[in-house]
Each structure stands twice: as structure tokens, then as C-alpha cells.
């Protein structure tokens, strides 16, 4: 088990992440343990059934991963992932009224130029 203090984590987070790929890292705040950093591969989390699609779905839903990256993380083709999130009621494309209107204007311009 490794340890890093909060200031070390703040100044060099990549070092703590690199260590967490090998073993559990305890983040110390003064003299007390404050958090654990556990590498996903060390924990074997992604090997469990259904974890990759669930993680990819949550990250996509919350806007932390693009559709293509989420599909890759889920080990699915893009079309399979689109079907998967659609079945769950998660919008694949989310536009507000002004963005949709701007897209329609762009389409009209493109069609007029054709």
C-alpha cells in the first residue's frame, strides 16, 4: 500500500494515479487517512459482467464521455451503444431550441447551395 499527502496529490496527481495502477494509494490529510485511490485494473472492476456498459452509460449520461468513447469503453459498436442507451431512455442527442434552430438554418443554407 502506498500513501500520498493531500498537497502531494494537488501538486502531482499523475504520480498518485501511476502508483494506483499498481496498488492501493491512501491519501493522507495531515495525520489522518482521507481517501483511497484504487486503480480499476488492480481492483479487477472492469472484468465483472455488465460493469463496462454500466460505467460507459453513466459517464455518457452525465456528459463526461462522448458517444463514441462511451461505446468504446462499453466494448460495443456505436450502433449497439446507441440502441443500448435509447432503450434506457437516455437521449443520444440533446439540443435546446436555439441549437436545433441553428442546425435547421445551416441545413437550409446547405440545401439552397446544392
C-alpha positions as protocol buffer text, in pm:
chain_id: "A"
residue {
  index: 1
  type: UNK
  ca { x: 0 y: 0 z: 0 }
}
residue {
  index: 2
  type: UNK
  ca { x: 126 y: 345 z: -92 }
}
residue {
  index: 3
  type: UNK
  ca { x: 41 y: 681 z: 62 }
}
residue {
  index: 4
  type: UNK
  ca { x: 38 y: 1038 z: -58 }
}
residue {
  index: 5
  type: UNK
  ca { x: -48 y: 1354 z: 130 }
}
residue {
  index: 6
  type: UNK
  ca { x: -310 y: 1600 z: 5 }
}
residue {
  index: 7
  type: UNK
  ca { x: -53 y: 1860 z: -101 }
}
residue {
  index: 8
  type: UNK
  ca { x: 141 y: 1593 z: -294 }
}
residue {
  index: 9
  type: UNK
  ca { x: -181 y: 1491 z: -465 }
}
residue {
  index: 10
  type: UNK
  ca { x: -255 y: 1852 z: -552 }
}
residue {
  index: 11
  type: UNK
  ca { x: 95 y: 1919 z: -687 }
}
residue {
  index: 12
  type: UNK
  ca { x: 142 y: 1592 z: -876 }
}
residue {
  index: 13
  type: UNK
  ca { x: -182 y: 1394 z: -926 }
}
residue {
  index: 14
  type: UNK
  ca { x: -30 y: 1188 z: -1207 }
}
residue {
  index: 15
  type: UNK
  ca { x: 217 y: 1033 z: -963 }
}
residue {
  index: 16
  type: UNK
  ca { x: -65 y: 912 z: -737 }
}
residue {
  index: 17
  type: UNK
  ca { x: -255 y: 776 z: -1038 }
}
residue {
  index: 18
  type: UNK
  ca { x: 55 y: 596 z: -1164 }
}
residue {
  index: 19
  type: UNK
  ca { x: 100 y: 438 z: -820 }
}
residue {
  index: 20
  type: UNK
  ca { x: -269 y: 340 z: -805 }
}
residue {
  index: 21
  type: UNK
  ca { x: -223 y: 134 z: -1120 }
}
residue {
  index: 22
  type: UNK
  ca { x: -1 y: -96 z: -916 }
}
residue {
  index: 23
  type: UNK
  ca { x: -158 y: -89 z: -568 }
}
residue {
  index: 24
  type: UNK
  ca { x: -398 y: 98 z: -341 }
}
residue {
  index: 25
  type: UNK
  ca { x: -295 y: 454 z: -254 }
}
residue {
  index: 26
  type: UNK
  ca { x: -408 y: 614 z: 73 }
}
residue {
  index: 27
  type: UNK
  ca { x: -450 y: 992 z: 62 }
}
residue {
  index: 28
  type: UNK
  ca { x: -344 y: 1140 z: 395 }
}
residue {
  index: 29
  type: UNK
  ca { x: -482 y: 1471 z: 523 }
}
residue {
  index: 30
  type: UNK
  ca { x: -241 y: 1575 z: 796 }
}
residue {
  index: 31
  type: UNK
  ca { x: -215 y: 1260 z: 1005 }
}
residue {
  index: 32
  type: UNK
  ca { x: -546 y: 1102 z: 908 }
}
residue {
  index: 33
  type: UNK
  ca { x: -635 y: 886 z: 610 }
}
residue {
  index: 34
  type: UNK
  ca { x: -883 y: 1082 z: 399 }
}
residue {
  index: 35
  type: UNK
  ca { x: -940 y: 881 z: 81 }
}
residue {
  index: 36
  type: UNK
  ca { x: -836 y: 578 z: -119 }
}
residue {
  index: 37
  type: UNK
  ca { x: -732 y: 573 z: -481 }
}
residue {
  index: 38
  type: UNK
  ca { x: -778 y: 229 z: -630 }
}
residue {
  index: 39
  type: UNK
  ca { x: -680 y: 158 z: -987 }
}
residue {
  index: 40
  type: UNK
  ca { x: -958 y: 0 z: -1186 }
}
residue {
  index: 41
  type: UNK
  ca { x: -728 y: -269 z: -1323 }
}
residue {
  index: 42
  type: UNK
  ca { x: -587 y: -351 z: -977 }
}
residue {
  index: 43
  type: UNK
  ca { x: -939 y: -400 z: -844 }
}
residue {
  index: 44
  type: UNK
  ca { x: -1041 y: -602 z: -1150 }
}
residue {
  index: 45
  type: UNK
  ca { x: -1361 y: -400 z: -1167 }
}
residue {
  index: 46
  type: UNK
  ca { x: -1391 y: -387 z: -1545 }
}
residue {
  index: 47
  type: UNK
  ca { x: -1374 y: -765 z: -1572 }
}
residue {
  index: 48
  type: UNK
  ca { x: -1706 y: -820 z: -1392 }
}
residue {
  index: 49
  type: UNK
  ca { x: -2007 y: -880 z: -1614 }
}
residue {
  index: 50
  type: UNK
  ca { x: -2200 y: -566 z: -1706 }
}
residue {
  index: 51
  type: UNK
  ca { x: -1959 y: -319 z: -1547 }
}
residue {
  index: 52
  type: UNK
  ca { x: -1818 y: -176 z: -1871 }
}
residue {
  index: 53
  type: UNK
  ca { x: -2161 y: -97 z: -2023 }
}
residue {
  index: 54
  type: UNK
  ca { x: -2290 y: 42 z: -1691 }
}
residue {
  index: 55
  type: UNK
  ca { x: -1987 y: 265 z: -1640 }
}
residue {
  index: 56
  type: UNK
  ca { x: -1992 y: 384 z: -2001 }
}
residue {
  index: 57
  type: UNK
  ca { x: -2365 y: 456 z: -1981 }
}
residue {
  index: 58
  type: UNK
  ca { x: -2332 y: 660 z: -1662 }
}
residue {
  index: 59
  type: UNK
  ca { x: -2036 y: 857 z: -1795 }
}
residue {
  index: 60
  type: UNK
  ca { x: -2218 y: 929 z: -2122 }
}
residue {
  index: 61
  type: UNK
  ca { x: -2544 y: 1022 z: -1948 }
}
residue {
  index: 62
  type: UNK
  ca { x: -2362 y: 1269 z: -1722 }
}
residue {
  index: 63
  type: UNK
  ca { x: -2177 y: 1426 z: -2016 }
}
residue {
  index: 64
  type: UNK
  ca { x: -1832 y: 1301 z: -1917 }
}
residue {
  index: 65
  type: UNK
  ca { x: -1775 y: 1086 z: -2227 }
}
residue {
  index: 66
  type: UNK
  ca { x: -1871 y: 1134 z: -2589 }
}
residue {
  index: 67
  type: UNK
  ca { x: -2095 y: 878 z: -2754 }
}
residue {
  index: 68
  type: UNK
  ca { x: -1805 y: 720 z: -2944 }
}
residue {
  index: 69
  type: UNK
  ca { x: -1577 y: 696 z: -2640 }
}
residue {
  index: 70
  type: UNK
  ca { x: -1856 y: 554 z: -2427 }
}
residue {
  index: 71
  type: UNK
  ca { x: -1926 y: 289 z: -2691 }
}
residue {
  index: 72
  type: UNK
  ca { x: -1557 y: 200 z: -2696 }
}
residue {
  index: 73
  type: UNK
  ca { x: -1546 y: 174 z: -2314 }
}
residue {
  index: 74
  type: UNK
  ca { x: -1858 y: -46 z: -2321 }
}
residue {
  index: 75
  type: UNK
  ca { x: -1689 y: -270 z: -2582 }
}
residue {
  index: 76
  type: UNK
  ca { x: -1984 y: -214 z: -2816 }
}
residue {
  index: 77
  type: UNK
  ca { x: -2017 y: -86 z: -3167 }
}
residue {
  index: 78
  type: UNK
  ca { x: -2155 y: 265 z: -3195 }
}
residue {
  index: 79
  type: UNK
  ca { x: -2491 y: 140 z: -3320 }
}
residue {
  index: 80
  type: UNK
  ca { x: -2515 y: -116 z: -3038 }
}
residue {
  index: 81
  type: UNK
  ca { x: -2440 y: 153 z: -2779 }
}
residue {
  index: 82
  type: UNK
  ca { x: -2695 y: 392 z: -2932 }
}
residue {
  index: 83
  type: UNK
  ca { x: -2957 y: 117 z: -2908 }
}
residue {
  index: 84
  type: UNK
  ca { x: -2850 y: 39 z: -2552 }
}
residue {
  index: 85
  type: UNK
  ca { x: -2880 y: 396 z: -2420 }
}
residue {
  index: 86
  type: UNK
  ca { x: -3200 y: 455 z: -2618 }
}
residue {
  index: 87
  type: UNK
  ca { x: -3361 y: 153 z: -2450 }
}
residue {
  index: 88
  type: UNK
  ca { x: -3269 y: 313 z: -2117 }
}
residue {
  index: 89
  type: UNK
  ca { x: -3438 y: 639 z: -2215 }
}
residue {
  index: 90
  type: UNK
  ca { x: -3113 y: 834 z: -2242 }
}
residue {
  index: 91
  type: UNK
  ca { x: -3111 y: 1086 z: -2526 }
}
residue {
  index: 92
  type: UNK
  ca { x: -2832 y: 1030 z: -2776 }
}
residue {
  index: 93
  type: UNK
  ca { x: -2855 y: 1389 z: -2898 }
}
residue {
  index: 94
  type: UNK
  ca { x: -2961 y: 1669 z: -2670 }
}
residue {
  index: 95
  type: UNK
  ca { x: -3026 y: 2007 z: -2824 }
}
residue {
  index: 96
  type: UNK
  ca { x: -3209 y: 2305 z: -2687 }
}
residue {
  index: 97
  type: UNK
  ca { x: -3443 y: 2507 z: -2908 }
}
residue {
  index: 98
  type: UNK
  ca { x: -3182 y: 2760 z: -3020 }
}
residue {
  index: 99
  type: UNK
  ca { x: -2929 y: 2490 z: -3114 }
}
residue {
  index: 100
  type: UNK
  ca { x: -3191 y: 2297 z: -3310 }
}
residue {
  index: 101
  type: UNK
  ca { x: -3295 y: 2617 z: -3487 }
}
residue {
  index: 102
  type: UNK
  ca { x: -2934 y: 2697 z: -3575 }
}
residue {
  index: 103
  type: UNK
  ca { x: -2888 y: 2344 z: -3711 }
}
residue {
  index: 104
  type: UNK
  ca { x: -3203 y: 2381 z: -3925 }
}
residue {
  index: 105
  type: UNK
  ca { x: -3074 y: 2715 z: -4060 }
}
residue {
  index: 106
  type: UNK
  ca { x: -2744 y: 2553 z: -4151 }
}
residue {
  index: 107
  type: UNK
  ca { x: -2929 y: 2269 z: -4323 }
}
residue {
  index: 108
  type: UNK
  ca { x: -3145 y: 2517 z: -4518 }
}
residue {
  index: 109
  type: UNK
  ca { x: -2832 y: 2705 z: -4632 }
}
residue {
  index: 110
  type: UNK
  ca { x: -2664 y: 2382 z: -4737 }
}
residue {
  index: 111
  type: UNK
  ca { x: -2972 y: 2264 z: -4930 }
}
residue {
  index: 112
  type: UNK
  ca { x: -3006 y: 2602 z: -5101 }
}
residue {
  index: 113
  type: UNK
  ca { x: -2643 y: 2588 z: -5213 }
}
residue {
  index: 114
  type: UNK
  ca { x: -2681 y: 2236 z: -5357 }
}
